Amino acid sequence: MDFDDTPDEASFREEARAWLVANAPAKGSPEDFSTGFLERTMEPAEFIRRSKQWQSFLVDEGWAGITWPKAHGGRGGTSMQSVIWGQEAGQFGVTVNAFAVGIGMAGPTILRHGTDAQKERFLRPMLRGDEVWCQLFSEPDAGSDLANISTRAVRDGDEFVVSGQKVWTSGAADSDWGILLARTDPDQPKHKGITYFLVDMKTPGFDIRPLRQMTGADHFSEVFLDEVRIPAGNVLGDVNAGWGCAITTLSNERGLIAGANRSSDAMALIELARKRGRSDDPVLRQALVDCWMRQQIQRYHGFRLQTALSKGVPPGPETSVMKLFAAEYLRRLGDASLAMLGPEGALLDEDAPGGTDWQARFLYAPAIRIAGGSNEVQRNIMAERVLGLPHEPRGDRDVPFRQLGRSGS
């Protein structure tokens, strides 16, 4: 593991830091919008507005899409430079979370599997933040077992007609486009016969119903599709071969979630405990130190991934390790924050004495254990691909989906 930048990496880091100092708002300043996505420190519309303004500025200044080709608006840089940029930008009052599905997940998938026409049409507006994307993957009977999707897409001339239901779709109501998985051939086994679509969310037939979370926000939605027509030219990859595209998307999603703890700093909670005179409580001290150690371990996981990227090695199962570890760290950090706040931790109103940042993080933490593949799915990946243990028995792998029924059992 290499903890140090190479001379070229150090030079890039210095350049990125200098630009951010000159152009990005500081943490805690009135212009800081870095916590608007999770901690609800501003209205969603205002958060989206500031995010789009910042993203457009990044494109104009050459700091967006670090690894994307210049032909599509990117910088044409390396994966290591992208990591460095993320580390430096994370120290300022900015975020690109509003575009996580588009730039972080759909974009890399289109770059890898898309046609030239699709890249030309979608990548630049996505990178500028002009078009916001959502992910239409999960269904009521297809969460951790994503290949169990039953949303149907039937070919009708130059279009596919799609009907079904999706759930836990982040930002669906605010999105312009979506990445959609639908079953196009139920006579094939469930991991086959799936097609990956790029769909305009303004197409007739969409019914988006927000889901109110215990945080008070309605970030997620359930989405019903009633004969939504998608042009055949919006198929990504080949018909019935969408699972390979989905794996590309999911791999990028896990990496994004694994880095989510960067905005949840254990040291900030320790400092708050000191200010409130709680740092001498032995039980609380033990919980806070445990959180601090876990965040440091996660940093070292990041260094391992950073070292691989620096050597040109693409990420593999280590993203599952990082995602699983991040989920457990955020759970413990949330528990420790509520223990430190005491009765105040029950307040989630604007008039709470110390604000509601830590309460919102506590309430949001359980979602991280499910999003991007549950903890159990990540453990299976690690067991099979890292430890070499026998694969999970899958009696339905070669059975036509039609024979499985809706539940897949």
C-alpha angles and dihedrals in degrees: 000000000000118000097180132079120241113241090263092048092048090052091050091048091052091049092048093047093049092051092048092049089053098043114019126081116248123249110272095017121128088255093054110121098160095111098040093098099057110014095045093231090153141020114281093241092053091047091052091047094053092043093053092047091051094044093051089050091051090054093049091050095045098248101110125094094013093190097033118107115263088236088069097043098272132123097247091229135141132275088248091056089052090054091049092049090052092050093051097041089050089068092063136068095264138095139179095202091121087068098041095114094045106039097024101041116007094040097056090045093052090046090055102037107018131105121245089256092053092049091049093048102043114024103067097046088045093051094048091051091241090125121039119207136208134193119243100189114108123075134183090264097030114060115115087007092055094168088068092078115142102185103126130220116191122191115241110175109292092352141064119224111216128197129170145079134282127188141194090030108168115225095352094149092054097042129106097192137020139202107229135192116203135166113250100170118033091180091072125076113277097260088054128052090052121124128199115223136189105216134189106232090212091064113121113260100051119123111184117192117185119228114219110223129206087255087068092246127111098214092141128060140186111232126205120199117201111185094323108184117221122183114244087236088069093067109114112217117343129334110264091014100085096118091079090054090047091054089055090052094046093049090055091045093056091052090052094049092046089061094049093098091069089088092046103072118187090202090061089057091048090053090049090051089053092050091051095047094246099115093094093061102110096209093048091044090056092051092047093049090049089054092047092051092048092052090051091050089051088052089056090049085055091050090053091052090044091053091051092049091048088057093047095253112144118231117267136169090333088085087065090051091051094045093050092047092048092052092053093044093052091049092054093043090053092049091049092048093054091046089053094047094049115186090355088068089074091066121092099165129108091250093062106129095237100028125251104270096111094041090053091049090051091052094045096048096084090061090062090061089062107029116096092013125332124267088258092055091050091051090052091051091050092046094051103035102032107027096032094230120159114283121259109268108260111184092172099055096100098030118105109254092234089065094052098064124220095300093050092233 
